[in-house]
Amino acid sequence: MKNFLSSFLTGWGDSNFEKGHAQSALEAFNQAISFNPNNVLAYIRRGLIRIDLNDYKGAIEDFNQVIRIDPNYVPAYSHRGYAYLELGNYKAAIEDCNRVLGLNPNNVLTRYTKAIAHLRLGNLKIAIENFNQVILSNSNLEDAYKYRGFAYAQLENFTRAVEDFNKVLQLNPENFYAYYGLGLLVYIQNQNTKCAIYNFNQTLRLAPNFIPAYLYRGISRFLIGDRRGSIEDLQKFANFSLEKGDMEGYQEALNLIIEIDSTPPNYTYTDGGYISKQLRLKGNTKSLF
């Protein structure tokens, strides 16, 4: 009888979850587990809801229970790997992904999770190899191109990075990260400053609260003589940083504003001062992406 009730409540939870009633679904899965502590499906479903609610630690506990009950239940490793990724435990995420991919090398979402984990660990070439596999399986996954583009940029393979960001925009013209990436690539390479500004404009049109774009558009505006626009952008960057409690970013913006204010009207860029320090970051691509 208890197993029947547990199965019924699991189905009830699924129905509520499909309707968008996460809390009701969570309660149903809780009851299903209370009737049958070995109900694998209820743990999996509750873990997925917890992921949706950003309760990654709770989700991992549920997937651990599934693995305790059935060590060969592959989806538990895949979902737990994603939860580890979101918690920043990238090595654990990779271990779980490797277990899944050892059984099913064509699992695209798990391969993608592994690629992101390697990217965040700075294993750029391995990340690119995994993004390549993801794209071979699903050539329309825009985020795979986007993150591969950032990996290429950090390796200073700018041509491939540009190709990836342009592919993202081909798939989705509203992807602000792709515009940001293109803007940074122009900025880094000392190419067309107005082109960099155009891409940062597009970034902020689509994502007005994307803070880094204000910093780099502000510096770029200064370089073309738009002192007023530069200070406006840097002030926005300072305000956003202060709201987030990022005192380092706030002070960085203030230092830039002070230097711009103190430069003569016909200022010619030289190799001194804080603006110069920012521009020398062009030689350190990883500090920008």
C-alpha positions, -999 to +999 in steps of 0.1 A: +000+000+000+028+024+009+046+018-024+013+024-043+008+057-024+044+067-031+040+060-068+007+079-069+023+109-052+053+108-076+028+111-105+010+138-087+042+157-082+051+153-119+017+167-129+021+198-106+057+204-118+046+203-155+019+230-146+046+252-130+035+245-094+070+238-080+061+240-043+031+217-046+053+192-066+080+194-039+055+186-012+042+156-032+077+142-037+084+147+000+054+126+008+062+100-018+097+096-002+082+093+033+060+064+021+089+048+002+124+059+011+137+039-019+116+057-045+144+066-070+121+086-093+108+108-065+144+116-054+154+124-090+123+146-095+128+164-062+165+169-071+155+185-104+131+209-087+157+218-062+180+227-091+153+249-105+150+266-071+189+270-070+191+246-040+221+228-055+232+213-022+198+199-016+197+185-052+231+168-046+217+152-015+188+138-035+210+125-063+233+109-037+203+090-023+196+077-058+231+065-063+230+049-028+199+030-039+210+022-074+247+030-082+241+022-119+214+049-123+232+070-149+210+102-149+218+107-112+254+113-121+246+136-150+223+157-128+246+157-099+275+168-122+254+198-132+246+207-096+284+205-087+291+228-116+267+254-103+283+252-069+317+257-084+330+222-075+343+217-111+365+187-104+335+168-089+314+179-119+340+165-143+342+132-124+305+127-127+304+137-163+332+113-172+313+085-156+282+093-177+302+098-209+321+066-204+288+048-209+272+072-234+298+094-252+269+111-272+252+126-241+252+162-253+241+180-221+267+161-200+294+168-225+284+205-224+286+205-185+320+190-187+332+216-212+319+244-190+337+229-160+370+227-178+365+263-191+361+276-156+391+257-144+411+273-172+417+240-191+409+259-223+421+234-249+402+205-232+371+228-230+374+235-267+377+198-275+345+191-256+326+221-271+336+207-305+319+174-296+288+192-284+286+212-317+291+181-338+260+167-320+240+199-320+251+226-344+224+250-332+234+252-296+244+289-294+259+288-259+285+262-271+297+286-297+297+315-272+318+298-246+341+282-272+346+317-285+356+329-250+380+300-248+396+308-281+399+345-271+417+335-239+441+315-261+445+346-283+431+327-313+411+358-322+401+346-357+383+315-343+368+336-315+353+361-340+339+332-361+322+317-330+307+350-318+294+357-353+279+322-354+261+330-321+246+361-337+236+342-367+217+318-345+204+345-322+208+382-331+198+391-295+227+374-277+243+403-259+274+382-248+284+377-285+284+415-290+304+419-259+329+393-270+333+410-304+337+444-287+364+430-264+383+414-293+384+447-312+394+465-279+422+440-272+437+442-306+438+480-309+418+478-340+388+501-347+378+518-315+345+529-330+337+493-339+344+483-303+320+510-291+293+498-316+295+463-302+294+476-266+264+497-276+246+466-289+255+447-257+240+474-235+209+478-258+201+442-251+214+440-215+214+475-199+226+461-166+256+442-180+282+461-160+315+453-177+304+468-210+302+502-194+338+500-182+352+491-216+329+514-236+339+542-212+376+537-219+370+534-256+350+566-256+379+584-239+402+571-266+382+588-294+379+620-275+344+616-261+353+626-226+317+633-215+304+599-227+334+582-211+327+597-177+290+589-179+298+552-186+324+550-159+301+566-134+274+540-143+300+513-138+310+528-104+273+530-093+266+494-103+297+482-086+288+500-054+253+485-055+268+451-058+293+457-030+322+455-054+344+481-038+374+472-060+354+479-092+340+510-076+374+524-068+387+514-103+360+535-119+367+564-096+404+563-104+396+564-141+372+593-138+398+613-117+425+607-144+401+617-172+390+648-153+427+658-148+438+654-184+441+685-207+413+689-233+436+679-262+451+650-243+473+626-263+475+591-249+508+584-233+522+554-213+515+569-179+485+570-155+456+548-146+440+549-181+473+535-194+472+507-169+437+497-181+448+498-217+478+477-210+453+450-200+449+445-237+480+424-235+464+401-209+434+386-225+424+364-196+419+394-174+391+406-198+372+375-206 
